[in-house]
């Protein structure tokens, strides 16, 4: 398939904004890794009017797809983990063009998994875990067991990804195979939830008991990124937190996460009088001395 796609990627490689081109061919038994296409051509560019641009091709019985992706969107997906196939493509695809060793350096970065990147990914997954766990528990307490079950399964996936990140790896598509190797205790919890002969209510009840402990034990690591980020200025409005380039990755989970950390007294609230003297703005800050002591800064 390479010779068929060569004119397409050579044209793109000649453009100055193109950083790298990777070719991914379908592997037997893993058709979904390429979204059932015979080949995927992934082109990474520095900037573009569209962060994602896709085009489909056919050649005889074969079908191919080209994805053009900006570097900003690529790194966002890597941090958030919202496109599980991407890491597989970056690691296992064939490099067809690499400007100034962009892809070589990116692969090295992924393999080394820098500590800063790990803190950010941990924070994002922990924030997602908090949201799904809280929503699931509320549904459980209201007697909506099937809906609660869906949230609990999702929260366990985030917990599993956290355990993989803690071990210094990137979560892959086959998350539970990784979790089984890296954290058998969490894998056992997942097995008990989906395979136990106990009633659904009983399984959820036991899971919430165990989940409370697991979340509490991971709060220090899960909160490190946002707490350290908040040290750069004395106090924050919620909009300032949303607008911060790194904290924007937390997206819709940011406010739930902030409220959770307020409950844990890791983020403190400062009230500032508004134009209407009966109403106060809520600003947020952290205790610098405590944070620096807690994380050895």
CORCORLIN-V221927 format. One record per residue. N is the residue number from 0. RES is the residue in one small letter. D_LAST is the distance of its C-alpha to the last C-alpha in whole Angstrom. Layout:
N|RES|D_LAST + N|RES|D_LAST
This chain:
0|x|52 + 1|x|50 + 2|x|53 + 3|x|54 + 4|x|51 + 5|x|51 + 6|x|52 + 7|x|50 + 8|x|47 + 9|x|48 + 10|x|49 + 11|x|45 + 12|x|44 + 13|x|46 + 14|x|44 + 15|x|41 + 16|x|39 + 17|x|39 + 18|x|36 + 19|x|37 + 20|x|40 + 21|x|40 + 22|x|43 + 23|x|43 + 24|x|46 + 25|x|47 + 26|x|46 + 27|x|49 + 28|x|48 + 29|x|45 + 30|x|47 + 31|x|44 + 32|x|41 + 33|x|43 + 34|x|44 + 35|x|48 + 36|x|48 + 37|x|50 + 38|x|47 + 39|x|44 + 40|x|43 + 41|x|40 + 42|x|39 + 43|x|36 + 44|x|36 + 45|x|34 + 46|x|36 + 47|x|38 + 48|x|40 + 49|x|40 + 50|x|36 + 51|x|39 + 52|x|42 + 53|x|44 + 54|x|48 + 55|x|50 + 56|x|53 + 57|x|55 + 58|x|57 + 59|x|60 + 60|x|59 + 61|x|55 + 62|x|53 + 63|x|50 + 64|x|47 + 65|x|45 + 66|x|42 + 67|x|40 + 68|x|36 + 69|x|34 + 70|x|31 + 71|x|29 + 72|x|31 + 73|x|30 + 74|x|27 + 75|x|27 + 76|x|29 + 77|x|27 + 78|x|23 + 79|x|26 + 80|x|28 + 81|x|31 + 82|x|33 + 83|x|33 + 84|x|36 + 85|x|34 + 86|x|31 + 87|x|35 + 88|x|36 + 89|x|34 + 90|x|34 + 91|x|37 + 92|x|39 + 93|x|41 + 94|x|40 + 95|x|43 + 96|x|41 + 97|x|38 + 98|x|37 + 99|x|35 + 100|x|34 + 101|x|32 + 102|x|33 + 103|x|32 + 104|x|28 + 105|x|28 + 106|x|29 + 107|x|27 + 108|x|24 + 109|x|25 + 110|x|26 + 111|x|22 + 112|x|21 + 113|x|17 + 114|x|14 + 115|x|14 + 116|x|17 + 117|x|17 + 118|x|14 + 119|x|17 + 120|x|20 + 121|x|18 + 122|x|18 + 123|x|21 + 124|x|23 + 125|x|22 + 126|x|23 + 127|x|26 + 128|x|26 + 129|x|26 + 130|x|29 + 131|x|31 + 132|x|30 + 133|x|31 + 134|x|34 + 135|x|35 + 136|x|35 + 137|x|37 + 138|x|40 + 139|x|40 + 140|x|41 + 141|x|43 + 142|x|45 + 143|x|44 + 144|x|44 + 145|x|44 + 146|x|42 + 147|x|39 + 148|x|40 + 149|x|39 + 150|x|36 + 151|x|35 + 152|x|36 + 153|x|33 + 154|x|30 + 155|x|31 + 156|x|31 + 157|x|27 + 158|x|26 + 159|x|28 + 160|x|26 + 161|x|23 + 162|x|24 + 163|x|25 + 164|x|22 + 165|x|20 + 166|x|22 + 167|x|21 + 168|x|24 + 169|x|26 + 170|x|28 + 171|x|32 + 172|x|35 + 173|x|36 + 174|x|32 + 175|x|34 + 176|x|35 + 177|x|32 + 178|x|31 + 179|x|34 + 180|x|32 + 181|x|29 + 182|x|29 + 183|x|32 + 184|x|31 + 185|x|31 + 186|x|34 + 187|x|36 + 188|x|35 + 189|x|36 + 190|x|39 + 191|x|40 + 192|x|39 + 193|x|42 + 194|x|44 + 195|x|45 + 196|x|48 + 197|x|47 + 198|x|47 + 199|x|45 + 200|x|44 + 201|x|43 + 202|x|41 + 203|x|39 + 204|x|39 + 205|x|38 + 206|x|35 + 207|x|34 + 208|x|33 + 209|x|31 + 210|x|29 + 211|x|28 + 212|x|27 + 213|x|25 + 214|x|24 + 215|x|22 + 216|x|21 + 217|x|19 + 218|x|18 + 219|x|14 + 220|x|14 + 221|x|16 + 222|x|15 + 223|x|11 + 224|x|13 + 225|x|14 + 226|x|12 + 227|x|9 + 228|x|12 + 229|x|14 + 230|x|11 + 231|x|13 + 232|x|16 + 233|x|17 + 234|x|19 + 235|x|21 + 236|x|24 + 237|x|25 + 238|x|27 + 239|x|24 + 240|x|21 + 241|x|24 + 242|x|25 + 243|x|21 + 244|x|22 + 245|x|19 + 246|x|20 + 247|x|24 + 248|x|24 + 249|x|23 + 250|x|27 + 251|x|29 + 252|x|26 + 253|x|24 + 254|x|26 + 255|x|26 + 256|x|23 + 257|x|22 + 258|x|24 + 259|x|23 + 260|x|20 + 261|x|21 + 262|x|24 + 263|x|21 + 264|x|19 + 265|x|16 + 266|x|17 + 267|x|19 + 268|x|23 + 269|x|24 + 270|x|28 + 271|x|29 + 272|x|33 + 273|x|35 + 274|x|38 + 275|x|40 + 276|x|39 + 277|x|39 + 278|x|37 + 279|x|33 + 280|x|30 + 281|x|27 + 282|x|24 + 283|x|21 + 284|x|17 + 285|x|14 + 286|x|13 + 287|x|10 + 288|x|10 + 289|x|10 + 290|x|8 + 291|x|5 + 292|x|7 + 293|x|8 + 294|x|6 + 295|x|4 + 296|x|0
